[in-house]
C-alpha cells in the first residue's frame, strides 16, 4: 500500500510540474508577440483554457474518489449520450464496414487471401475505426452540447447562482457528464462494432460471394479478446476527454452569445485533436509498447 501511495504521489508531482511549465509557457507567449508576424493572443487564450481543462480533469478525479455523485443527473446524461446518439453511430458504423470491405475484399481475393477478409475487417474496426469514429461523432454531438449548455449557464450567471446555493458545479454539472460519456461510449463502440462487421459481411457475401462461414471463421481466428478490451479502454479515455473538454470550455466562456458560439466550436476542435493524439499514444502502448503482449500487438 505504501508503494502504491508513493507512486501516486510521484505521478501527482510530475503532473504538477508539467502544469507549472505549461502555465509558464502561456505567460511567456505575450513576450513573443513582437518576434512573430501573427497574433498569438488566440493561441495564448487556447493554452490557458487547455490548462484549465487539465485542472478540471484532476478535480473530477478527486471528487469521484470522495464519492460525490448525483445519481439522477448521471442517469439523465447517460440517456442523452447513449440512446440519443445511437442512430447516427450505427448508420456511420454500417457504412464504414461496407466501404472498408469494398476497398480490401477485391485485393485480398486477387492475392488468394479470401480467408483473411473478415479477420482484417474485424481487427481494423475493433482497434481503430470504431472507437475513433464513434468518439468523433460523440465529440460533435455531445461535446458541443456540453460546451453550449454550460457556457450559456456561465454567461447568464446560473453557475454563480449554484455556488451561492452551496452547490459545487463540478459535482452537479461536470461529473454526471463525465460519467455519462465514460459509461455510454464503450457501449456505443461495441454495438457499432457489431453493426460494422454485419455491414462488411453483407457486402462480402453479396458482392464478392465470400461464404458467411468463411467470413465468420476469419473473424474468430484473427480477432482476440484483448482487441475488444483495447477498444473499450480507448472509448473510456475518449469519453472522459470529450466531457472534460466540453465542460471546461463551457465553464470558461465569456462574452455573451458570441462567446458561447466560440466556446462550442473550439471545444469540438480541441476534442477532435485530443482524440487523435490520444489514439496514437494508446495504440502505441497497447499494440507496440508495454501492453502489446496482452492486447495482441
Residue frames relative to the residue before (quaternion, step in Angstrom):
aa qw qx qy qz dx dy dz
X 1.0000 0.0000 0.0000 0.0000 0.00 0.00 0.00
X 0.6460 0.5216 -0.3187 0.4571 3.56 1.02 -0.82
X 0.6351 0.5269 -0.3316 0.4573 3.58 1.03 -0.74
X 0.6423 0.5169 -0.3194 0.4672 3.56 1.00 -0.83
X 0.6502 0.5153 -0.3115 0.4633 3.57 0.97 -0.88
X 0.6521 0.5112 -0.3107 0.4658 3.58 0.97 -0.85
X 0.6504 0.5128 -0.3186 0.4610 3.57 0.98 -0.83
X 0.6484 0.5109 -0.3184 0.4660 3.58 0.99 -0.83
X 0.6485 0.5122 -0.3218 0.4621 3.57 0.97 -0.83
X 0.6371 0.5279 -0.3245 0.4583 3.57 1.03 -0.79
X 0.6457 0.5131 -0.3119 0.4717 3.58 1.01 -0.84
X 0.6478 0.5135 -0.3156 0.4660 3.57 0.99 -0.83
X 0.6403 0.5255 -0.3243 0.4569 3.58 1.00 -0.82
X 0.6494 0.5039 -0.3153 0.4743 3.57 0.97 -0.85
X 0.6523 0.5170 -0.3148 0.4562 3.58 0.98 -0.87
X 0.6439 0.5136 -0.3222 0.4667 3.58 0.99 -0.82
X 0.6423 0.5141 -0.3229 0.4678 3.60 0.98 -0.81
X 0.6456 0.5225 -0.3207 0.4554 3.58 0.98 -0.85
X 0.6687 0.4915 -0.3012 0.4696 3.56 0.90 -0.91
X 0.6243 0.5387 -0.3385 0.4532 3.59 1.02 -0.78
X 0.6582 0.4955 -0.3112 0.4738 3.58 0.97 -0.82
X 0.6328 0.5259 -0.3317 0.4615 3.59 1.03 -0.76
X 0.6480 0.5085 -0.3167 0.4702 3.57 0.96 -0.86
X 0.6498 0.5107 -0.3154 0.4662 3.57 0.97 -0.84
X 0.6314 0.5286 -0.3277 0.4632 3.58 1.04 -0.78
X 0.6510 0.5137 -0.3145 0.4619 3.56 0.93 -0.90
X 0.6706 0.5080 -0.3012 0.4489 3.59 0.93 -0.87
X 0.6990 0.4721 -0.2722 0.4631 3.58 1.09 -0.67
X 0.4926 0.6798 -0.4348 0.3257 3.60 1.20 -0.31
X 0.6168 0.5649 -0.3500 0.4218 3.57 1.03 -0.75
X 0.6394 0.5355 -0.3252 0.4458 3.58 1.09 -0.66
X 0.6652 0.5225 -0.2989 0.4418 3.58 1.19 -0.50
X 0.4413 0.7366 -0.4421 0.2593 3.58 1.23 -0.31
X 0.6966 0.4895 -0.2900 0.4371 3.61 0.89 -0.85
X 0.6779 0.4869 -0.2961 0.4645 3.59 1.25 -0.25
X 0.7242 0.3903 -0.2335 0.5184 3.63 1.21 -0.24
X 0.4840 -0.7119 0.4363 0.2621 3.61 -1.06 0.74
X 0.7142 0.3945 -0.2587 0.5171 3.63 1.21 0.09
X 0.5873 -0.5917 0.4311 0.3451 3.53 -1.30 0.44
X 0.1707 -0.8101 0.5558 0.0760 3.59 -0.66 1.10
X 0.3466 0.7554 -0.4961 0.2512 3.59 1.23 0.24
X 0.6617 0.5078 -0.3081 0.4575 3.56 0.93 -0.92
X 0.6383 0.5199 -0.3281 0.4633 3.59 1.00 -0.79
X 0.6474 0.5135 -0.3144 0.4672 3.58 0.97 -0.85
X 0.6569 0.5020 -0.3115 0.4685 3.58 0.95 -0.85
X 0.6475 0.5181 -0.3218 0.4568 3.59 1.00 -0.83
X 0.6615 0.5002 -0.3122 0.4635 3.58 0.94 -0.83
X 0.6053 0.5483 -0.3478 0.4604 3.58 1.07 -0.72
X 0.6905 0.4680 -0.2793 0.4756 3.55 0.91 -0.91
X 0.6066 0.5439 -0.3552 0.4583 3.58 1.12 -0.61
X 0.6379 0.5070 -0.3193 0.4838 3.58 1.00 -0.81
X 0.6307 0.5295 -0.3261 0.4643 3.58 1.03 -0.79
X 0.6380 0.5212 -0.3255 0.4641 3.58 1.05 -0.77
X 0.6299 0.5216 -0.3377 0.4659 3.60 1.03 -0.75
X 0.6440 0.5075 -0.3145 0.4784 3.58 0.97 -0.86
X 0.6476 0.5210 -0.3229 0.4527 3.58 0.95 -0.85
X 0.6257 0.5354 -0.3356 0.4574 3.58 1.01 -0.76
X 0.6484 0.5081 -0.3115 0.4737 3.57 1.02 -0.80
X 0.6455 0.5158 -0.3186 0.4646 3.57 1.00 -0.81
X 0.6202 0.5407 -0.3411 0.4547 3.57 1.03 -0.77
X 0.6497 0.5147 -0.3189 0.4596 3.60 0.92 -0.87
X 0.6615 0.5088 -0.3077 0.4571 3.58 0.91 -0.93
X 0.6784 0.4875 -0.2970 0.4626 3.59 0.89 -0.91
X 0.6334 0.5200 -0.3366 0.4638 3.59 1.04 -0.71
X 0.6413 0.5215 -0.3249 0.4596 3.58 1.00 -0.77
X 0.6720 0.4703 -0.2891 0.4937 3.57 1.18 -0.53
X 0.4899 -0.7083 0.3994 0.3143 3.58 1.28 -0.02
X 0.4259 0.7048 -0.4694 0.3187 3.58 1.17 0.49
X 0.2262 0.7787 -0.5380 0.2303 3.56 0.01 1.34
X 0.2460 -0.7305 0.6197 0.1479 3.58 -0.93 0.97
X 0.3052 -0.8183 0.4557 0.1722 3.55 -0.02 1.32
X 0.6460 0.5207 -0.3408 0.4421 3.61 0.94 -0.78
X 0.6514 0.5044 -0.3123 0.4731 3.57 0.99 -0.80
X 0.6181 0.5424 -0.3429 0.4539 3.57 1.05 -0.75
X 0.6627 0.5009 -0.3058 0.4652 3.60 0.91 -0.88
X 0.6333 0.5256 -0.3311 0.4616 3.59 1.01 -0.76
X 0.6869 0.4679 -0.2871 0.4763 3.57 0.91 -0.87
X 0.6050 0.5412 -0.3605 0.4595 3.61 1.04 -0.63
X 0.6411 0.5134 -0.3169 0.4743 3.57 1.03 -0.77
X 0.6716 0.4983 -0.2957 0.4617 3.55 0.98 -0.84
X 0.7065 0.4649 -0.2665 0.4624 3.57 0.92 -0.88
X 0.7662 0.4312 -0.2110 0.4272 3.57 0.82 -1.01
X 0.7957 0.3317 -0.2013 0.4651 3.60 0.10 -1.23
X 0.6901 0.4846 -0.2963 0.4485 3.59 0.95 -0.76
X 0.6932 0.4276 -0.2764 0.5102 3.59 1.24 -0.26
X 0.4692 0.7328 -0.4165 0.2635 3.57 1.26 -0.27
X 0.6651 0.5401 -0.3246 0.4007 3.60 0.81 -0.97
X 0.7117 0.4449 -0.2729 0.4702 3.57 0.75 -1.00
X 0.6198 0.5372 -0.3476 0.4544 3.60 1.08 -0.64
X 0.6836 0.4839 -0.2907 0.4627 3.59 0.94 -0.86
X 0.6294 0.5221 -0.3375 0.4662 3.59 0.98 -0.78
X 0.6529 0.5058 -0.3108 0.4704 3.56 0.95 -0.86
X 0.6770 0.5192 -0.2993 0.4272 3.57 0.86 -0.96
X 0.6862 0.4931 -0.3095 0.4361 3.59 0.83 -0.90
X 0.6796 0.4664 -0.3013 0.4794 3.58 1.00 -0.73
X 0.5985 0.5356 -0.3631 0.4723 3.60 1.09 -0.58
X 0.6527 0.5113 -0.3120 0.4640 3.59 0.95 -0.83
X 0.6728 0.4912 -0.2995 0.4652 3.58 0.94 -0.85
X 0.6645 0.5006 -0.3064 0.4625 3.59 0.92 -0.89
X 0.6426 0.5204 -0.3312 0.4544 3.59 0.93 -0.85
X 0.6539 0.5076 -0.3176 0.4624 3.60 0.96 -0.81
X 0.6280 0.5291 -0.3360 0.4613 3.58 0.98 -0.79
X 0.6806 0.5089 -0.2924 0.4385 3.58 0.97 -0.86
X 0.8077 0.3241 -0.1544 0.4678 3.61 0.86 -0.87
X 0.5830 0.6333 -0.3928 0.3237 3.62 1.01 -0.70
X 0.6736 0.5086 -0.3116 0.4365 3.59 0.80 -0.97
X 0.6660 0.5014 -0.3070 0.4591 3.57 0.95 -0.88
X 0.6534 0.5020 -0.3218 0.4663 3.58 0.96 -0.79
X 0.6347 0.5240 -0.3315 0.4612 3.58 1.00 -0.77
X 0.6473 0.5252 -0.3184 0.4515 3.60 0.98 -0.84
X 0.7195 0.4098 -0.2418 0.5059 3.59 1.11 -0.68
X 0.5232 -0.6689 0.3963 0.3490 3.59 1.27 0.16
X 0.5549 0.6042 -0.3879 0.4203 3.57 1.18 0.52
X 0.0953 0.8402 -0.5256 0.0934 3.57 0.97 0.87
X 0.6580 0.5406 -0.3084 0.4239 3.56 1.06 -0.75
X 0.6576 0.5137 -0.3138 0.4529 3.61 1.24 -0.08
X 0.4627 0.7200 -0.4382 0.2746 3.60 1.21 -0.33
X 0.7013 0.4714 -0.2802 0.4555 3.58 0.75 -1.01
X 0.6743 0.5060 -0.3006 0.4460 3.58 0.91 -0.86
X 0.6517 0.5041 -0.3178 0.4693 3.57 0.96 -0.84
X 0.6302 0.5219 -0.3288 0.4716 3.57 0.99 -0.81
X 0.6772 0.5033 -0.3022 0.4437 3.59 0.85 -0.95
X 0.6698 0.4955 -0.3045 0.4617 3.59 0.91 -0.89
X 0.6686 0.4997 -0.3071 0.4571 3.59 0.90 -0.90
X 0.6696 0.4860 -0.3049 0.4717 3.58 0.93 -0.84
X 0.6974 0.4936 -0.2876 0.4327 3.58 0.86 -0.94
X 0.7446 0.4355 -0.2418 0.4444 3.56 0.77 -1.03
X 0.8505 0.1731 -0.0399 0.4951 3.58 0.83 -0.90
X 0.7629 0.4548 -0.2669 0.3740 3.55 0.37 -1.25
X 0.7207 0.4563 -0.2758 0.4431 3.59 0.71 -1.02
X 0.6777 0.4685 -0.3357 0.4566 3.69 0.74 -0.80
X 0.6939 0.4823 -0.2919 0.4480 3.59 0.88 -0.92
X 0.7070 0.4631 -0.2852 0.4521 3.60 0.78 -0.97
X 0.6310 0.5128 -0.3405 0.4722 3.59 1.02 -0.68
X 0.6449 0.5075 -0.3166 0.4758 3.58 1.04 -0.75
X 0.6242 0.5315 -0.3376 0.4625 3.59 1.03 -0.75
X 0.6337 0.5172 -0.3249 0.4747 3.58 0.99 -0.83
X 0.6786 0.4931 -0.2919 0.4595 3.56 0.91 -0.92
X 0.6242 0.5361 -0.3426 0.4534 3.58 1.04 -0.73
X 0.6920 0.4766 -0.2829 0.4626 3.57 0.95 -0.84
X 0.7521 0.3984 -0.2248 0.4745 3.55 0.95 -0.82
X 0.7869 0.3402 -0.1613 0.4889 3.57 0.76 -1.06
X 0.6504 0.5306 -0.3225 0.4375 3.58 0.91 -0.89
X 0.6558 0.4975 -0.3066 0.4780 3.56 1.01 -0.81
X 0.6384 0.5252 -0.3284 0.4569 3.58 1.04 -0.75
X 0.6320 0.5289 -0.3327 0.4585 3.59 0.98 -0.80
X 0.6768 0.4896 -0.2970 0.4626 3.57 0.86 -0.95
X 0.6768 0.4952 -0.3003 0.4544 3.58 0.94 -0.86
X 0.6669 0.5119 -0.3057 0.4469 3.58 0.90 -0.92
X 0.7315 0.4135 -0.2453 0.4834 3.56 0.74 -1.07
X 0.6069 0.5528 -0.3514 0.4501 3.58 1.10 -0.63
X 0.6455 0.5044 -0.3135 0.4802 3.57 1.01 -0.79
X 0.6377 0.5127 -0.3228 0.4757 3.57 1.03 -0.79
X 0.6460 0.5332 -0.3224 0.4409 3.58 1.04 -0.76
X 0.7349 0.4247 -0.2550 0.4631 3.60 0.76 -0.99
X 0.6930 0.4232 -0.2842 0.5098 3.62 1.19 -0.36
X 0.5050 -0.7142 0.3668 0.3168 3.56 1.36 0.38
X 0.3423 0.7306 -0.5169 0.2860 3.58 1.13 0.56
X 0.5876 0.5553 -0.3711 0.4567 3.60 1.13 -0.59
X 0.6434 0.5139 -0.3191 0.4691 3.59 0.99 -0.84
X 0.6289 0.5344 -0.3339 0.4554 3.57 1.05 -0.74
X 0.6266 0.5273 -0.3382 0.4636 3.60 1.01 -0.75
X 0.6550 0.5093 -0.3118 0.4631 3.56 0.96 -0.86
X 0.6401 0.5239 -0.3212 0.4611 3.58 1.02 -0.80
X 0.6895 0.4467 -0.2622 0.5062 3.58 1.16 -0.63
X 0.4735 -0.7032 0.4081 0.3388 3.57 1.34 0.29
X 0.4701 0.6178 -0.4725 0.4172 3.54 1.02 0.90
X 0.3572 -0.7478 0.5219 0.2018 3.56 -0.64 1.12
X 0.4306 -0.7167 0.4786 0.2680 3.65 -0.64 1.03
X 0.6097 0.5528 -0.3644 0.4356 3.58 1.07 -0.61
X 0.6785 0.4765 -0.2895 0.4783 3.58 0.94 -0.89
X 0.7543 0.4389 -0.2143 0.4387 3.55 0.87 -1.01
X 0.8015 0.3035 -0.1322 0.4980 3.59 0.98 -0.84
X 0.7568 0.4335 -0.2293 0.4322 3.55 0.76 -1.06
X 0.7005 0.4944 -0.2958 0.4213 3.59 0.68 -1.08
X 0.6426 0.5028 -0.3607 0.4519 3.69 0.84 -0.69
X 0.6604 0.4982 -0.3134 0.4663 3.60 1.01 -0.74
X 0.6378 0.5160 -0.3268 0.4692 3.58 1.01 -0.78
X 0.6795 0.4748 -0.2950 0.4753 3.59 0.87 -0.91
X 0.6209 0.5491 -0.3442 0.4410 3.59 0.99 -0.77
X 0.6870 0.4627 -0.2838 0.4830 3.58 0.92 -0.88
X 0.6766 0.5079 -0.3017 0.4396 3.60 0.89 -0.90
X 0.7034 0.4563 -0.2675 0.4747 3.60 1.06 -0.68
X 0.7567 0.4204 -0.2194 0.4500 3.57 0.92 -0.87
X 0.6102 0.5743 -0.3747 0.3968 3.62 1.00 -0.63
X 0.6339 0.4990 -0.3636 0.4658 3.69 0.90 -0.63
X 0.6435 0.5097 -0.3309 0.4655 3.60 0.99 -0.76
X 0.6438 0.5084 -0.3182 0.4751 3.58 0.96 -0.84
X 0.6478 0.5327 -0.3182 0.4419 3.56 1.00 -0.83
X 0.6748 0.4874 -0.2999 0.4660 3.60 0.89 -0.90
X 0.6577 0.4944 -0.3149 0.4732 3.60 0.94 -0.84
X 0.6544 0.5031 -0.3103 0.4716 3.59 0.96 -0.86
X 0.6067 0.5560 -0.3468 0.4499 3.58 1.07 -0.71
X 0.6683 0.4960 -0.3013 0.4653 3.58 0.89 -0.92
X 0.6664 0.4931 -0.2999 0.4720 3.57 0.96 -0.87
X 0.6372 0.5278 -0.3282 0.4557 3.60 1.00 -0.76
X 0.6474 0.5018 -0.3168 0.4783 3.58 1.00 -0.79
X 0.6220 0.5326 -0.3395 0.4628 3.57 1.04 -0.76
X 0.6540 0.5085 -0.3173 0.4616 3.59 0.94 -0.86
X 0.6575 0.5008 -0.3118 0.4687 3.57 0.99 -0.80
X 0.6511 0.5100 -0.3154 0.4653 3.59 0.97 -0.83
X 0.6218 0.5486 -0.3373 0.4457 3.59 1.02 -0.78
X 0.6933 0.4631 -0.2784 0.4767 3.58 0.85 -0.96
X 0.6407 0.5313 -0.3287 0.4462 3.58 0.98 -0.83
X 0.6921 0.4738 -0.2749 0.4702 3.58 1.00 -0.79
X 0.7263 0.4547 -0.2479 0.4519 3.56 0.84 -0.99
X 0.7876 0.3556 -0.1778 0.4708 3.60 0.76 -1.02
X 0.8124 0.2728 -0.1159 0.5022 3.58 0.96 -0.82
X 0.4059 -0.7628 0.4359 0.2519 3.58 1.31 0.21
X 0.3190 0.7191 -0.5424 0.2948 3.56 1.00 0.84
X 0.4580 -0.6997 0.4630 0.2936 3.64 -0.64 1.02
X 0.5557 -0.6304 0.4328 0.3262 3.53 -1.02 0.84
X 0.6306 0.5389 -0.3368 0.4455 3.61 1.04 -0.76
X 0.6514 0.5079 -0.3119 0.4695 3.57 1.00 -0.82
X 0.6307 0.5306 -0.3171 0.4692 3.57 1.03 -0.82
X 0.6843 0.4851 -0.2817 0.4659 3.58 0.91 -0.94
X 0.6517 0.5086 -0.3202 0.4627 3.61 0.96 -0.80
X 0.6182 0.5444 -0.3421 0.4522 3.57 1.07 -0.70
X 0.6363 0.5177 -0.3215 0.4729 3.58 1.02 -0.81
X 0.6651 0.5094 -0.3073 0.4513 3.57 0.90 -0.89
X 0.6662 0.5221 -0.3027 0.4383 3.57 1.06 -0.76
X 0.7962 0.3533 -0.1628 0.4635 3.59 0.79 -1.01
X 0.6855 0.4750 -0.2971 0.4650 3.59 1.04 -0.65
X 0.1656 -0.8023 0.5711 0.0528 3.56 -0.73 1.13
X 0.6249 -0.5385 0.3984 0.4010 3.62 -1.18 0.47
X 0.6100 0.5725 -0.3503 0.4213 3.58 1.08 -0.67
X 0.5968 0.5652 -0.3610 0.4405 3.59 1.14 -0.58
X 0.6538 0.5002 -0.3082 0.4768 3.58 1.03 -0.79
X 0.6295 0.5188 -0.3291 0.4757 3.58 1.05 -0.77
X 0.6423 0.5235 -0.3193 0.4599 3.59 0.98 -0.83
X 0.6420 0.5181 -0.3239 0.4632 3.58 0.97 -0.83
X 0.6616 0.5022 -0.3092 0.4632 3.60 0.96 -0.83
X 0.6433 0.5149 -0.3253 0.4640 3.59 0.99 -0.81
X 0.6378 0.5162 -0.3267 0.4691 3.58 0.95 -0.84
X 0.6547 0.5250 -0.3178 0.4413 3.57 0.93 -0.88
X 0.6440 0.5130 -0.3234 0.4663 3.60 0.98 -0.82
X 0.6645 0.4969 -0.3051 0.4674 3.59 0.90 -0.91
X 0.6717 0.4919 -0.3037 0.4633 3.58 0.87 -0.93
X 0.6494 0.5291 -0.3189 0.4434 3.58 0.96 -0.84
X 0.6585 0.5016 -0.3131 0.4656 3.57 0.95 -0.85
X 0.6612 0.5043 -0.3164 0.4565 3.60 0.96 -0.80
X 0.6362 0.5303 -0.3325 0.4510 3.59 0.95 -0.83
X 0.6934 0.4786 -0.2804 0.4599 3.57 0.87 -0.97
X 0.6786 0.4910 -0.3051 0.4531 3.60 0.85 -0.94
X 0.6698 0.4875 -0.3097 0.4666 3.59 0.89 -0.86
X 0.6576 0.5101 -0.3186 0.4538 3.60 0.88 -0.86
X 0.6874 0.4702 -0.2821 0.4762 3.58 0.91 -0.93
X 0.6563 0.5191 -0.3203 0.4441 3.59 0.94 -0.83
X 0.6637 0.4815 -0.3102 0.4811 3.58 0.92 -0.83
X 0.6277 0.5237 -0.3407 0.4645 3.59 1.09 -0.60
X 0.6882 0.4918 -0.2822 0.4526 3.58 0.93 -0.90
X 0.7265 0.3947 -0.2417 0.5079 3.61 1.15 -0.48
X 0.3720 0.7443 -0.4770 0.2832 3.58 1.22 0.39
X 0.0251 0.7649 -0.6432 0.0224 3.54 -1.10 0.81
X 0.7240 0.5014 -0.2952 0.3705 3.56 -1.27 0.21
X 0.6057 -0.6127 0.3618 0.3560 3.60 1.09 0.57
X 0.8344 -0.2018 0.1512 0.4900 3.56 -1.23 -0.60
X 0.6296 0.5291 -0.3379 0.4578 3.59 1.01 -0.76
X 0.6527 0.5179 -0.3096 0.4581 3.58 0.98 -0.81
X 0.6175 0.5396 -0.3414 0.4593 3.58 1.06 -0.72
X 0.6605 0.5053 -0.3052 0.4640 3.58 0.94 -0.87
X 0.6636 0.4969 -0.3043 0.4692 3.57 0.95 -0.86
X 0.6463 0.5179 -0.3206 0.4596 3.59 0.98 -0.82
X 0.6412 0.5312 -0.3249 0.4484 3.57 0.97 -0.84
X 0.6789 0.4877 -0.2910 0.4654 3.57 0.85 -0.96
X 0.6923 0.4809 -0.2832 0.4574 3.58 0.84 -0.98
X 0.6169 0.5491 -0.3488 0.4430 3.59 1.05 -0.70
X 0.6605 0.4974 -0.3117 0.4682 3.59 0.95 -0.85
X 0.6593 0.5049 -0.3120 0.4616 3.60 0.90 -0.91
X 0.6676 0.4947 -0.3007 0.4681 3.59 0.93 -0.89
X 0.6324 0.5293 -0.3301 0.4593 3.59 1.00 -0.76
X 0.6546 0.5023 -0.3164 0.4681 3.59 0.93 -0.85
X 0.6423 0.5125 -0.3216 0.4705 3.57 0.96 -0.84
X 0.6632 0.5080 -0.3035 0.4583 3.59 0.92 -0.89
X 0.6276 0.5439 -0.3318 0.4475 3.58 1.01 -0.79
X 0.7062 0.4632 -0.2788 0.4572 3.58 0.80 -0.98
X 0.6517 0.4987 -0.3209 0.4728 3.60 0.98 -0.78
X 0.6772 0.4839 -0.2953 0.4690 3.58 0.87 -0.93
X 0.6153 0.5567 -0.3515 0.4336 3.59 1.04 -0.71
X 0.6224 0.5348 -0.3427 0.4575 3.58 1.01 -0.76
X 0.7159 0.4529 -0.2714 0.4569 3.57 0.73 -1.03
X 0.6428 0.5140 -0.3307 0.4617 3.59 0.99 -0.76
X 0.6515 0.5083 -0.3161 0.4661 3.58 0.96 -0.85
X 0.6552 0.5116 -0.3176 0.4561 3.56 0.96 -0.83
X 0.6708 0.4948 -0.2979 0.4653 3.57 0.93 -0.89
X 0.7319 0.4572 -0.2505 0.4388 3.58 0.84 -0.99
X 0.8270 0.2776 -0.1062 0.4773 3.58 0.85 -0.93
X 0.7655 0.2734 -0.1958 0.5486 3.60 1.26 -0.14
X 0.7362 0.4327 -0.2249 0.4692 3.57 1.13 -0.61
X 0.8712 -0.0736 0.0637 0.4812 3.52 -1.03 -0.93
X 0.7657 0.3979 -0.2118 0.4588 3.59 0.97 -0.80
X 0.3616 0.7774 -0.4675 0.2152 3.59 1.25 0.11
X 0.6418 0.5303 -0.3394 0.4378 3.60 1.03 -0.70
X 0.7000 0.4623 -0.2732 0.4709 3.55 1.00 -0.83
X 0.7689 0.3903 -0.1988 0.4658 3.57 0.85 -0.99
X 0.5678 -0.6534 0.3715 0.3357 3.59 1.19 0.13
X 0.3413 0.7622 -0.4926 0.2447 3.59 1.16 0.46
